[in-house]
Amino acid sequence: MNKLQSTDELLKRLQQGENINLVDVREDDEWEDGHIPQARHVAMSRLQDSMDELQADSGTIWLICRSGARSGRVSDYLNAIGYDAVNVEGGMLAWEGEVVQGR
């Protein structure tokens, strides 16, 4: 079952300087079009080969994608295998904070 957090809650925590383990699971072109500065990029299509990049020892993994669908699937999967993961509801479509472009 999906554990959800809002984009507003994510933005508030980032603005307060909290160190969030934020992972963007969109594909390369989507990432380069615009992403949250504090996020790391681990595309869903490469997740199995990139599990170490999730940095699970850094606490809860916050997952974001375009709308929340892909990150929801990744969140469900990670929680099922023992990780602590939350899905950012609404994804980048709902994000109102800073966005940077490029790699």
C-alpha positions as MATLAB code, in Angstrom:
seq = 'MNKLQSTDELLKRLQQGENINLVDVREDDEWEDGHIPQARHVAMSRLQDSMDELQADSGTIWLICRSGARSGRVSDYLNAIGYDAVNVEGGMLAWEGEVVQGR';
ca = [
       0.000    0.000    0.000;
       1.254    3.416   -0.999;
       2.544    5.739    1.720;
       1.903    9.269    0.462;
       3.373   12.686    1.154;
       2.258   15.910   -0.491;
       4.437   18.177   -2.598;
       3.619   20.921   -0.083;
       5.067   18.832    2.752;
       8.173   18.067    0.695;
       8.656   21.737   -0.169;
       8.207   22.789    3.464;
      10.772   20.271    4.699;
      13.303   21.227    2.017;
      12.846   24.934    2.800;
      13.514   24.164    6.473;
      16.818   22.602    5.454;
      15.828   19.010    6.168;
      18.035   16.504    4.381;
      15.484   14.532    2.343;
      16.510   11.351    0.515;
      14.635   12.382   -2.652;
      14.794   10.170   -5.742;
      13.298   11.124   -9.119;
      12.349    7.970  -11.042;
      11.515    9.616  -14.384;
      13.456    8.912  -17.564;
      16.504   10.947  -18.654;
      14.664   13.375  -20.953;
      12.045   14.159  -18.296;
      14.769   14.714  -15.674;
      16.675   17.081  -17.955;
      13.474   19.039  -18.723;
      13.241   19.987  -15.053;
      13.791   18.467  -11.624;
      13.986   19.423   -7.964;
      17.556   20.589   -7.173;
      17.898   18.307   -4.122;
      16.756   15.178   -6.004;
      18.911   12.363   -7.279;
      18.018   10.653  -10.550;
      17.425    6.903  -10.594;
      15.166    6.127  -13.554;
      12.528    3.461  -12.871;
      13.733    1.553  -15.940;
      17.176    1.166  -14.321;
      16.027    0.642  -10.733;
      17.091   -3.003  -10.436;
      20.634   -2.114  -11.474;
      20.760    1.025   -9.312;
      19.487   -0.067   -5.907;
      22.687    1.160   -4.210;
      21.978    4.690   -5.514;
      18.802    4.858   -3.407;
      20.970    5.445   -0.321;
      18.506    3.597    1.909;
      20.758    4.198    4.924;
      19.876    7.913    4.639;
      16.390    7.327    6.033;
      13.049    7.365    4.288;
      13.272    7.377    0.492;
      10.979   10.014   -1.034;
      10.056    9.082   -4.613;
       8.787   11.458   -7.282;
       7.879   11.163  -10.965;
       5.690   13.168  -13.335;
       2.282   12.472  -11.787;
       2.849   10.024   -8.938;
       2.002    6.796  -10.795;
       5.508    5.440  -11.452;
       6.850    6.628   -8.114;
       3.845    4.949   -6.492;
       4.757    1.626   -8.087;
       8.398    2.016   -7.032;
       7.318    2.966   -3.506;
       5.072   -0.110   -3.243;
       7.898   -2.333   -4.488;
      10.513   -0.875   -2.132;
       8.212   -1.082    0.890;
       7.398   -4.716   -0.010;
      11.098   -5.656    0.089;
      11.791   -3.889    3.369;
      12.721   -0.305    2.500;
      11.042    2.764    4.019;
       9.663    4.652    1.016;
       6.997    7.297    0.422;
       5.414    8.497   -2.805;
       5.196   12.246   -3.459;
       1.550   12.599   -4.425;
       0.891   14.437   -7.690;
       4.557   14.342   -8.706;
       6.223   17.120  -10.647;
       2.853   18.212  -12.053;
       1.918   19.318   -8.519;
       5.382   20.658   -7.550;
       5.456   24.422   -6.960;
       9.030   24.771   -5.749;
      12.285   25.424   -7.555;
      13.095   23.428  -10.679;
      16.450   23.147  -12.434;
      17.119   21.905  -15.936;
      19.892   19.780  -17.372;
      21.738   16.879  -15.890;
];
